[in-house]
Every structure is written in C-alpha cells, then in structure tokens.
Amino acid sequence: MTTKIIDFKLLGDDRGSLIALEENHNVPFDVKRVYYIFGTKEGVRRGYHAHKNLKQLAICTSGSCQFLLDDGKIQTHVQLNSPTQGLLIEGLIWREMYDFTPDCVLMVLADNYYNEDDYIRDYDEFLKTVNP
Ligand code: T46
C-alpha cells in the first residue's frame, strides 16, 4: 500500500511550537495545491474516492480524524491527531475520512491542481481498476 506516516521535526522553544514544510524535503513532491477541511459536522464521513494519479500529504493541524485506506485488497485505519505527523497517500488508494473532532482542521498538500477527471468515485470501478 502506498501510504506512509511522515514525522516532522518540531521546531519549538519556550514560546511554543513551529513546523516547517518544504517541498521535496519533508514533503516528498512538488506542491501545486493546498486545501483544508474544517467545521466538519458530527458523524460526517467524507472522501469515498481514489485518485488515478495524485500524491497527497494530509496533516491534522488541529484536532483529529480517522482515515480508512483501501488498496483494493487490504483496508487499514489511521488516526491523524498531531500536527507533527503527515499521512502520505500515493497512487490508487480508496480513502474515507471520519470521526472528525469539532476542532479538526485537516490540511492537505497535493502535487497537482484540482481535476475532477482524476477521481474514481465509484467503489466497483476502483476495484476493477486496481484488480483488472
Ligand atoms: C481527498 C480528500 C482527503 C475543489 O474545487 N478544489 C479542490 O482542490 C478540492 C479538494 C475540492 N474541490 C471541490 C470539489 C467538491 O465540489 O470541493 C468540493 C468538496 O470536495 P470533495 O467532496 O472531493 O471533498 P472530500 O473531503 O470528499 O475529499 C477531499 C479531496 O477532494 C480529495 O482529493 O483526497 O479530501
């Protein structure tokens, strides 16, 4: 499965904490887009898609949420609950996000611009694509 947790170096002092994200250093791709999801209502589940060709790094800068990651054979659940960790998702991975805390801010860095044609939003089509 092409997913991985990346630990960021915490640059803190007695004033508080700071994390720097740098493309092609601790972010392992060229960054073309950043978006963030916040104010997610209780019980909401998002995602329900895979990308044909997109690298993304997801970071909970505040609060927490869960990811279901599915490569068509194995499903794993990952909790993001620290701004010091990023979840790298590359390739054909079905993802769903759930259990958002009210204070959750999920920031995502992506290696390409938004393109609806890159989404597979039908699970059966996803399974046929990964297991031809
Ligand atoms: C992903 C997970 C983690 C845009 O216009 N531009 C954008 O860059 C994005 C990400 C979305 N949109 C539009 C498309 C929809 O009309 O915003 C609306 C909500 O997007 P969506 O329903 O795809 O959101 P999620 O939370 O289901 O999925 C998002 C990303 O789309 C997706 O790439 O991997 O977060």
Backbone and ligand atoms as CSV (ligand in chain L), in Angstrom:
chain,resi,resn,atom,element,x,y,z
A,1,MET,N,N,0.854,-1.193,0.000
A,1,MET,CA,C,0.000,0.000,0.000
A,1,MET,C,C,0.886,1.238,0.000
A,2,THR,N,N,0.596,2.183,-0.865
A,2,THR,CA,C,1.440,3.363,-0.969
A,2,THR,C,C,0.951,4.467,-0.036
A,3,THR,N,N,0.990,4.147,1.250
A,3,THR,CA,C,0.693,5.167,2.248
A,3,THR,C,C,1.773,5.086,3.319
A,4,LYS,N,N,2.036,6.214,3.939
A,4,LYS,CA,C,3.124,6.238,4.921
A,4,LYS,C,C,2.924,7.434,5.847
A,5,ILE,N,N,3.298,7.259,7.113
A,5,ILE,CA,C,3.305,8.397,8.050
A,5,ILE,C,C,4.676,9.062,7.996
A,6,ILE,N,N,4.674,10.367,7.850
A,6,ILE,CA,C,5.913,11.143,7.883
A,6,ILE,C,C,5.915,11.967,9.173
A,7,ASP,N,N,6.988,11.848,9.946
A,7,ASP,CA,C,7.144,12.630,11.178
A,7,ASP,C,C,7.916,13.903,10.862
A,8,PHE,N,N,7.351,15.034,11.251
A,8,PHE,CA,C,8.001,16.325,11.005
A,8,PHE,C,C,8.834,16.733,12.213
A,9,LYS,N,N,9.915,17.426,11.927
A,9,LYS,CA,C,10.760,17.932,13.010
A,9,LYS,C,C,10.029,19.084,13.710
A,10,LEU,N,N,9.947,18.968,15.027
A,10,LEU,CA,C,9.271,20.008,15.806
A,10,LEU,C,C,10.281,21.077,16.174
A,11,LEU,N,N,10.017,22.305,15.698
A,11,LEU,CA,C,10.917,23.418,15.971
A,11,LEU,C,C,10.267,24.267,17.056
A,12,GLY,N,N,10.528,23.921,18.269
A,12,GLY,CA,C,9.864,24.628,19.363
A,12,GLY,C,C,10.854,25.352,20.249
A,13,ASP,N,N,10.338,26.302,20.978
A,13,ASP,CA,C,11.117,26.922,22.046
A,13,ASP,C,C,10.123,27.301,23.134
A,14,ASP,N,N,10.538,28.122,24.079
A,14,ASP,CA,C,9.636,28.377,25.205
A,14,ASP,C,C,8.434,29.239,24.819
A,15,ARG,N,N,8.390,29.709,23.565
A,15,ARG,CA,C,7.212,30.459,23.116
A,15,ARG,C,C,6.131,29.539,22.564
A,16,GLY,N,N,6.538,28.311,22.182
A,16,GLY,CA,C,5.580,27.395,21.575
A,16,GLY,C,C,6.233,26.595,20.462
A,17,SER,N,N,5.390,26.096,19.548
A,17,SER,CA,C,5.876,25.141,18.548
A,17,SER,C,C,5.754,25.681,17.136
A,18,LEU,N,N,6.596,25.148,16.262
A,18,LEU,CA,C,6.577,25.541,14.848
A,18,LEU,C,C,7.008,24.332,14.029
A,19,ILE,N,N,6.332,24.147,12.892
A,19,ILE,CA,C,6.741,23.098,11.952
A,19,ILE,C,C,6.860,23.725,10.577
A,20,ALA,N,N,7.936,23.401,9.878
A,20,ALA,CA,C,8.144,23.910,8.516
A,20,ALA,C,C,7.957,22.760,7.532
A,21,LEU,N,N,7.195,23.028,6.472
A,21,LEU,CA,C,7.005,22.038,5.405
A,21,LEU,C,C,7.705,22.557,4.165
A,22,GLU,N,N,8.582,21.746,3.598
A,22,GLU,CA,C,9.361,22.176,2.434
A,22,GLU,C,C,9.227,21.148,1.317
A,23,GLU,N,N,8.878,21.632,0.109
A,23,GLU,CA,C,8.676,20.696,-0.991
A,23,GLU,C,C,9.984,20.011,-1.345
A,24,ASN,N,N,9.839,18.725,-1.611
A,24,ASN,CA,C,10.963,17.850,-1.953
A,24,ASN,C,C,11.968,17.692,-0.815
A,25,HIS,N,N,11.611,18.130,0.378
A,25,HIS,CA,C,12.387,17.806,1.576
A,25,HIS,C,C,11.492,16.930,2.455
A,26,ASN,N,N,10.816,17.515,3.439
A,26,ASN,CA,C,9.911,16.666,4.230
A,26,ASN,C,C,8.553,16.458,3.554
A,27,VAL,N,N,8.253,17.242,2.527
A,27,VAL,CA,C,7.102,16.954,1.646
A,27,VAL,C,C,7.702,16.354,0.364
A,28,PRO,N,N,7.468,15.064,0.116
A,28,PRO,CA,C,8.238,14.378,-0.933
A,28,PRO,C,C,7.690,14.562,-2.350
A,29,PHE,N,N,7.283,15.779,-2.680
A,29,PHE,CA,C,6.841,16.059,-4.054
A,29,PHE,C,C,6.764,17.568,-4.245
A,30,ASP,N,N,6.594,17.988,-5.507
A,30,ASP,CA,C,6.334,19.396,-5.824
A,30,ASP,C,C,4.914,19.732,-5.370
A,31,VAL,N,N,4.756,20.810,-4.642
A,31,VAL,CA,C,3.422,21.166,-4.130
A,31,VAL,C,C,2.748,22.136,-5.103
A,32,LYS,N,N,1.595,21.693,-5.649
A,32,LYS,CA,C,0.846,22.554,-6.581
A,32,LYS,C,C,-0.415,23.131,-5.939
A,33,ARG,N,N,-0.850,22.479,-4.832
A,33,ARG,CA,C,-2.156,22.862,-4.264
A,33,ARG,C,C,-2.168,22.543,-2.775
A,34,VAL,N,N,-2.812,23.422,-2.027
A,34,VAL,CA,C,-3.069,23.172,-0.599
A,34,VAL,C,C,-4.546,23.455,-0.354
A,35,TYR,N,N,-5.224,22.533,0.324
A,35,TYR,CA,C,-6.595,22.813,0.734
A,35,TYR,C,C,-6.774,22.321,2.161
A,36,TYR,N,N,-7.802,22.810,2.828
A,36,TYR,CA,C,-8.041,22.340,4.192
A,36,TYR,C,C,-9.530,22.192,4.446
A,37,ILE,N,N,-9.814,21.188,5.256
A,37,ILE,CA,C,-11.190,20.792,5.572
A,37,ILE,C,C,-11.398,21.100,7.056
A,38,PHE,N,N,-12.430,21.836,7.362
A,38,PHE,CA,C,-12.677,22.204,8.758
A,38,PHE,C,C,-14.183,22.379,8.959
A,39,GLY,N,N,-14.588,22.471,10.231
A,39,GLY,CA,C,-16.017,22.639,10.513
A,39,GLY,C,C,-16.828,21.426,10.102
A,40,THR,N,N,-16.196,20.259,10.076
A,40,THR,CA,C,-16.917,19.045,9.662
A,40,THR,C,C,-17.938,18.673,10.741
A,41,LYS,N,N,-19.150,18.435,10.294
A,41,LYS,CA,C,-20.244,18.152,11.225
A,41,LYS,C,C,-20.080,16.757,11.841
A,42,GLU,N,N,-20.637,16.602,13.049
A,42,GLU,CA,C,-20.552,15.336,13.769
A,42,GLU,C,C,-21.142,14.203,12.926
A,43,GLY,N,N,-20.444,13.068,12.893
A,43,GLY,CA,C,-20.953,11.883,12.196
A,43,GLY,C,C,-20.723,11.872,10.700
A,44,VAL,N,N,-20.156,12.957,10.171
A,44,VAL,CA,C,-19.952,13.038,8.712
A,44,VAL,C,C,-18.776,12.156,8.298
A,45,ARG,N,N,-18.944,11.492,7.177
A,45,ARG,CA,C,-17.885,10.696,6.564
A,45,ARG,C,C,-17.636,11.284,5.179
A,46,ARG,N,N,-16.401,11.563,4.842
A,46,ARG,CA,C,-16.074,12.213,3.567
A,46,ARG,C,C,-15.160,11.309,2.760
A,47,GLY,N,N,-14.769,11.791,1.592
A,47,GLY,CA,C,-13.862,11.032,0.754
A,47,GLY,C,C,-14.656,10.157,-0.194
A,48,TYR,N,N,-14.626,8.827,0.035
A,48,TYR,CA,C,-15.304,7.862,-0.838
A,48,TYR,C,C,-14.789,7.990,-2.261
A,49,HIS,N,N,-13.484,8.007,-2.411
A,49,HIS,CA,C,-12.910,8.046,-3.754
A,49,HIS,C,C,-11.451,7.621,-3.701
A,50,ALA,N,N,-10.914,7.370,-4.886
A,50,ALA,CA,C,-9.469,7.180,-5.067
A,50,ALA,C,C,-9.029,8.185,-6.121
A,51,HIS,N,N,-7.732,8.396,-6.201
A,51,HIS,CA,C,-7.181,9.228,-7.270
A,51,HIS,C,C,-6.386,8.355,-8.222
A,52,LYS,N,N,-6.516,8.652,-9.516
A,52,LYS,CA,C,-5.774,7.873,-10.515
A,52,LYS,C,C,-4.296,8.177,-10.428
A,53,ASN,N,N,-3.970,9.449,-10.190
A,53,ASN,CA,C,-2.562,9.842,-10.247
A,53,ASN,C,C,-2.354,11.123,-9.448
A,54,LEU,N,N,-2.233,10.984,-8.149
A,54,LEU,CA,C,-2.063,12.177,-7.313
A,54,LEU,C,C,-1.313,11.792,-6.044
A,55,LYS,N,N,-0.361,12.617,-5.678
A,55,LYS,CA,C,0.313,12.439,-4.380
A,55,LYS,C,C,-0.239,13.487,-3.427
A,56,GLN,N,N,-0.553,13.056,-2.224
A,56,GLN,CA,C,-1.097,13.989,-1.243
A,56,GLN,C,C,-0.464,13.726,0.123
A,57,LEU,N,N,-0.349,14.787,0.895
A,57,LEU,CA,C,0.128,14.678,2.272
A,57,LEU,C,C,-0.914,15.357,3.148
A,58,ALA,N,N,-1.538,14.591,4.043
A,58,ALA,CA,C,-2.633,15.087,4.879
A,58,ALA,C,C,-2.124,15.283,6.304
A,59,ILE,N,N,-2.428,16.441,6.867
A,59,ILE,CA,C,-1.951,16.790,8.216
A,59,ILE,C,C,-3.128,17.358,9.008
A,60,CYS,N,N,-3.355,16.815,10.194
A,60,CYS,CA,C,-4.341,17.418,11.103
A,60,CYS,C,C,-3.618,18.507,11.874
A,61,THR,N,N,-3.774,19.738,11.477
A,61,THR,CA,C,-3.080,20.819,12.184
A,61,THR,C,C,-3.766,21.124,13.516
A,62,SER,N,N,-4.998,20.672,13.654
A,62,SER,CA,C,-5.747,20.832,14.899
A,62,SER,C,C,-6.730,19.675,15.003
A,63,GLY,N,N,-6.965,19.189,16.242
A,63,GLY,CA,C,-7.943,18.123,16.423
A,63,GLY,C,C,-7.487,16.811,15.820
A,64,SER,N,N,-8.452,15.971,15.493
A,64,SER,CA,C,-8.106,14.657,14.943
A,64,SER,C,C,-9.210,14.155,14.022
A,65,CYS,N,N,-8.826,13.196,13.195
A,65,CYS,CA,C,-9.792,12.461,12.369
A,65,CYS,C,C,-9.172,11.116,12.012
A,66,GLN,N,N,-10.006,10.249,11.468
A,66,GLN,CA,C,-9.558,8.915,11.062
A,66,GLN,C,C,-9.610,8.808,9.547
A,67,PHE,N,N,-8.688,8.035,9.006
A,67,PHE,CA,C,-8.696,7.683,7.587
A,67,PHE,C,C,-8.895,6.180,7.461
A,68,LEU,N,N,-9.789,5.790,6.567
A,68,LEU,CA,C,-9.826,4.413,6.076
A,68,LEU,C,C,-9.068,4.425,4.753
A,69,LEU,N,N,-8.077,3.544,4.637
A,69,LEU,CA,C,-7.256,3.455,3.426
A,69,LEU,C,C,-7.401,2.046,2.873
A,70,ASP,N,N,-7.693,1.947,1.593
A,70,ASP,CA,C,-8.027,0.655,0.989
A,70,ASP,C,C,-7.314,0.571,-0.359
A,71,ASP,N,N,-6.453,-0.435,-0.507
A,71,ASP,CA,C,-5.737,-0.585,-1.788
A,71,ASP,C,C,-6.408,-1.604,-2.694
A,72,GLY,N,N,-7.617,-2.010,-2.325
A,72,GLY,CA,C,-8.344,-2.994,-3.130
A,72,GLY,C,C,-8.180,-4.395,-2.584
A,73,LYS,N,N,-7.211,-4.572,-1.671
A,73,LYS,CA,C,-7.008,-5.874,-1.021
A,73,LYS,C,C,-7.048,-5.734,0.495
A,74,ILE,N,N,-6.329,-4.740,0.986
A,74,ILE,CA,C,-6.203,-4.557,2.440
A,74,ILE,C,C,-6.767,-3.199,2.826
A,75,GLN,N,N,-7.523,-3.202,3.929
A,75,GLN,CA,C,-8.040,-1.939,4.468
A,75,GLN,C,C,-7.326,-1.647,5.778
A,76,THR,N,N,-6.862,-0.422,5.947
A,76,THR,CA,C,-6.251,-0.018,7.213
A,76,THR,C,C,-6.919,1.268,7.695
A,77,HIS,N,N,-6.847,1.459,8.984
A,77,HIS,CA,C,-7.397,2.672,9.589
A,77,HIS,C,C,-6.255,3.426,10.259
A,78,VAL,N,N,-6.167,4.705,9.980
A,78,VAL,CA,C,-5.086,5.533,10.522
A,78,VAL,C,C,-5.716,6.737,11.193
A,79,GLN,N,N,-5.289,7.011,12.419
A,79,GLN,CA,C,-5.759,8.231,13.080
A,79,GLN,C,C,-4.706,9.321,12.920
A,80,LEU,N,N,-5.145,10.493,12.498
A,80,LEU,CA,C,-4.266,11.665,12.481
A,80,LEU,C,C,-4.677,12.536,13.657
A,81,ASN,N,N,-3.749,12.758,14.569
A,81,ASN,CA,C,-4.107,13.524,15.777
A,81,ASN,C,C,-2.986,14.446,16.229
A,82,SER,N,N,-2.033,14.705,15.331
A,82,SER,CA,C,-0.915,15.558,15.728
A,82,SER,C,C,-0.426,16.367,14.536
A,83,PRO,N,N,-0.169,17.665,14.748
A,83,PRO,CA,C,0.388,18.464,13.644
A,83,PRO,C,C,1.829,18.089,13.315
A,84,THR,N,N,2.405,17.159,14.111
A,84,THR,CA,C,3.788,16.732,13.845
A,84,THR,C,C,3.843,15.537,12.901
A,85,GLN,N,N,2.680,15.082,12.422
A,85,GLN,CA,C,2.668,13.911,11.537
A,85,GLN,C,C,1.853,14.179,10.286
A,86,GLY,N,N,2.333,13.638,9.169
A,86,GLY,CA,C,1.578,13.731,7.922
A,86,GLY,C,C,1.339,12.341,7.362
A,87,LEU,N,N,0.193,12.180,6.719
A,87,LEU,CA,C,-0.126,10.906,6.068
A,87,LEU,C,C,0.072,11.089,4.566
A,88,LEU,N,N,1.049,10.366,4.035
A,88,LEU,CA,C,1.325,10.413,2.595
A,88,LEU,C,C,0.457,9.365,1.899
A,89,ILE,N,N,-0.275,9.801,0.882
A,89,ILE,CA,C,-1.114,8.868,0.110
A,89,ILE,C,C,-0.731,9.031,-1.359
A,90,GLU,N,N,-0.239,7.940,-1.934
A,90,GLU,CA,C,0.168,7.965,-3.349
A,90,GLU,C,C,-0.555,6.851,-4.077
A,91,GLY,N,N,-0.862,7.100,-5.322
A,91,GLY,CA,C,-1.398,6.025,-6.158
A,91,GLY,C,C,-2.849,5.713,-5.860
A,92,LEU,N,N,-3.243,4.532,-6.313
A,92,LEU,CA,C,-4.661,4.151,-6.269
A,92,LEU,C,C,-5.041,3.631,-4.891
A,93,ILE,N,N,-5.480,4.533,-4.045
A,93,ILE,CA,C,-5.921,4.181,-2.693
A,93,ILE,C,C,-7.310,4.780,-2.473
A,94,TRP,N,N,-8.265,3.906,-2.198
A,94,TRP,CA,C,-9.602,4.397,-1.805
A,94,TRP,C,C,-9.495,4.968,-0.394
A,95,ARG,N,N,-10.037,6.177,-0.175
A,95,ARG,CA,C,-9.964,6.776,1.162
A,95,ARG,C,C,-11.310,7.309,1.617
A,96,GLU,N,N,-11.545,7.122,2.905
A,96,GLU,CA,C,-12.707,7.725,3.562
A,96,GLU,C,C,-12.196,8.362,4.849
A,97,MET,N,N,-12.737,9.526,5.189
A,97,MET,CA,C,-12.325,10.211,6.422
A,97,MET,C,C,-13.548,10.313,7.330
A,98,TYR,N,N,-13.321,10.067,8.615
A,98,TYR,CA,C,-14.446,10.038,9.556
A,98,TYR,C,C,-13.954,10.375,10.956
A,99,ASP,N,N,-14.889,10.403,11.900
A,99,ASP,CA,C,-14.568,10.726,13.313
A,99,ASP,C,C,-13.795,12.048,13.431
A,100,PHE,N,N,-14.258,13.047,12.706
A,100,PHE,CA,C,-13.644,14.379,12.829
A,100,PHE,C,C,-14.028,14.970,14.182
A,101,THR,N,N,-13.063,15.474,14.928
A,101,THR,CA,C,-13.403,16.225,16.134
A,101,THR,C,C,-13.872,17.617,15.695
A,102,PRO,N,N,-14.678,18.302,16.522
A,102,PRO,CA,C,-15.215,19.603,16.107
A,102,PRO,C,C,-14.115,20.609,15.773
A,103,ASP,N,N,-12.946,20.467,16.413
A,103,ASP,CA,C,-11.843,21.413,16.173
A,103,ASP,C,C,-10.898,20.943,15.069
A,104,CYS,N,N,-11.271,19.891,14.355
A,104,CYS,CA,C,-10.333,19.326,13.360
A,104,CYS,C,C,-10.138,20.273,12.172
A,105,VAL,N,N,-8.872,20.535,11.869
A,105,VAL,CA,C,-8.503,21.207,10.621
A,105,VAL,C,C,-7.581,20.238,9.881
A,106,LEU,N,N,-8.089,19.669,8.803
A,106,LEU,CA,C,-7.318,18.699,8.019
A,106,LEU,C,C,-6.760,19.427,6.795
A,107,MET,N,N,-5.442,19.632,6.817
A,107,MET,CA,C,-4.788,20.331,5.704
A,107,MET,C,C,-4.157,19.295,4.776
A,108,VAL,N,N,-4.331,19.500,3.487
A,108,VAL,CA,C,-3.807,18.534,2.512
A,108,VAL,C,C,-2.975,19.265,1.472
A,109,LEU,N,N,-1.750,18.774,1.269
A,109,LEU,CA,C,-0.874,19.283,0.210
A,109,LEU,C,C,-0.943,18.285,-0.939
A,110,ALA,N,N,-1.010,18.781,-2.162
A,110,ALA,CA,C,-1.160,17.892,-3.313
A,110,ALA,C,C,-0.164,18.267,-4.399
A,111,ASP,N,N,0.202,17.269,-5.188
A,111,ASP,CA,C,1.216,17.531,-6.223
A,111,ASP,C,C,0.597,17.941,-7.562
A,112,ASN,N,N,-0.727,18.156,-7.548
A,112,ASN,CA,C,-1.333,18.648,-8.790
A,112,ASN,C,C,-2.574,19.482,-8.476
A,113,TYR,N,N,-3.006,20.219,-9.490
A,113,TYR,CA,C,-4.191,21.059,-9.348
A,113,TYR,C,C,-5.442,20.189,-9.264
A,114,TYR,N,N,-6.523,20.773,-8.792
A,114,TYR,CA,C,-7.791,20.057,-8.716
A,114,TYR,C,C,-8.245,19.654,-10.119
A,115,ASN,N,N,-8.587,18.371,-10.264
A,115,ASN,CA,C,-9.042,17.863,-11.554
A,115,ASN,C,C,-10.032,16.735,-11.293
A,116,GLU,N,N,-11.300,17.006,-11.519
A,116,GLU,CA,C,-12.334,16.001,-11.226
A,116,GLU,C,C,-12.110,14.719,-12.035
A,117,ASP,N,N,-11.460,14.819,-13.200
A,117,ASP,CA,C,-11.211,13.619,-14.020
A,117,ASP,C,C,-10.227,12.654,-13.355
A,118,ASP,N,N,-9.496,13.140,-12.352
A,118,ASP,CA,C,-8.535,12.274,-11.660
A,118,ASP,C,C,-9.198,11.424,-10.571
A,119,TYR,N,N,-10.481,11.700,-10.282
A,119,TYR,CA,C,-11.173,10.990,-9.205
A,119,TYR,C,C,-11.834,9.720,-9.722
A,120,ILE,N,N,-11.760,8.648,-8.935
A,120,ILE,CA,C,-12.630,7.479,-9.118
A,120,ILE,C,C,-13.572,7.493,-7.921
A,121,ARG,N,N,-14.837,7.786,-8.171
A,121,ARG,CA,C,-15.786,7.955,-7.062
A,121,ARG,C,C,-16.727,6.765,-6.924
A,122,ASP,N,N,-16.500,5.737,-7.745
A,122,ASP,CA,C,-17.341,4.538,-7.692
A,122,ASP,C,C,-16.466,3.377,-7.208
A,123,TYR,N,N,-16.885,2.719,-6.099
A,123,TYR,CA,C,-16.017,1.705,-5.485
A,123,TYR,C,C,-15.814,0.504,-6.411
A,124,ASP,N,N,-16.853,0.088,-7.127
A,124,ASP,CA,C,-16.696,-1.057,-8.039
A,124,ASP,C,C,-15.721,-0.721,-9.161
A,125,GLU,N,N,-15.801,0.500,-9.664
A,125,GLU,CA,C,-14.842,0.923,-10.700
A,125,GLU,C,C,-13.418,0.927,-10.122
A,126,PHE,N,N,-13.287,1.378,-8.868
A,126,PHE,CA,C,-11.967,1.358,-8.209
A,126,PHE,C,C,-11.430,-0.073,-8.142
A,127,LEU,N,N,-12.278,-1.025,-7.700
A,127,LEU,CA,C,-11.817,-2.417,-7.585
A,127,LEU,C,C,-11.417,-2.978,-8.942
A,128,LYS,N,N,-12.174,-2.636,-9.979
A,128,LYS,CA,C,-11.825,-3.130,-11.324
A,128,LYS,C,C,-10.521,-2.514,-11.803
A,129,THR,N,N,-10.256,-1.287,-11.400
A,129,THR,CA,C,-9.035,-0.603,-11.834
A,129,THR,C,C,-7.802,-1.188,-11.134
A,130,VAL,N,N,-7.912,-1.472,-9.820
A,130,VAL,CA,C,-6.736,-1.993,-9.092
A,130,VAL,C,C,-6.550,-3.493,-9.272
A,131,ASN,N,N,-7.656,-4.214,-9.521
A,131,ASN,CA,C,-7.563,-5.673,-9.715
A,131,ASN,C,C,-8.137,-6.031,-11.093
A,132,PRO,N,N,-7.442,-5.652,-12.180
A,132,PRO,CA,C,-8.045,-5.847,-13.516
A,132,PRO,C,C,-8.175,-7.338,-13.873
L,1,T46,C1,C,-9.000,13.829,-0.944
L,1,T46,C2,C,-9.558,14.015,0.415
L,1,T46,C3,C,-8.563,13.745,1.512
L,1,T46,C4,C,-12.315,21.919,-5.406
L,1,T46,O1,O,-12.950,22.707,-6.144
L,1,T46,N1,N,-10.950,22.027,-5.340
L,1,T46,C5,C,-10.199,21.219,-4.540
L,1,T46,O2,O,-8.962,21.353,-4.524
L,1,T46,C6,C,-10.864,20.206,-3.778
L,1,T46,C7,C,-10.064,19.254,-2.905
L,1,T46,C8,C,-12.230,20.116,-3.848
L,1,T46,N2,N,-12.924,20.957,-4.648
L,1,T46,C9,C,-14.401,20.881,-4.680
L,1,T46,C10,C,-14.971,19.585,-5.216
L,1,T46,C11,C,-16.262,19.431,-4.435
L,1,T46,O3,O,-17.286,20.157,-5.068
L,1,T46,O4,O,-14.835,20.959,-3.313
L,1,T46,C12,C,-15.951,20.104,-3.098
L,1,T46,C13,C,-15.659,19.107,-1.979
L,1,T46,O5,O,-14.674,18.158,-2.439
L,1,T46,P1,P,-14.787,16.597,-2.122
L,1,T46,O6,O,-16.186,16.196,-1.988
L,1,T46,O7,O,-13.938,15.874,-3.120
L,1,T46,O8,O,-14.079,16.545,-0.667
L,1,T46,P2,P,-13.635,15.260,0.155
L,1,T46,O9,O,-13.443,15.716,1.551
L,1,T46,O10,O,-14.554,14.112,-0.064
L,1,T46,O11,O,-12.198,14.850,-0.472
L,1,T46,C14,C,-11.089,15.722,-0.374
L,1,T46,C15,C,-10.353,15.806,-1.712
L,1,T46,O12,O,-11.286,16.126,-2.747
L,1,T46,C16,C,-9.655,14.530,-2.072
L,1,T46,O13,O,-8.735,14.773,-3.113
L,1,T46,O14,O,-8.116,13.001,-1.140
L,1,T46,O15,O,-10.184,15.287,0.627
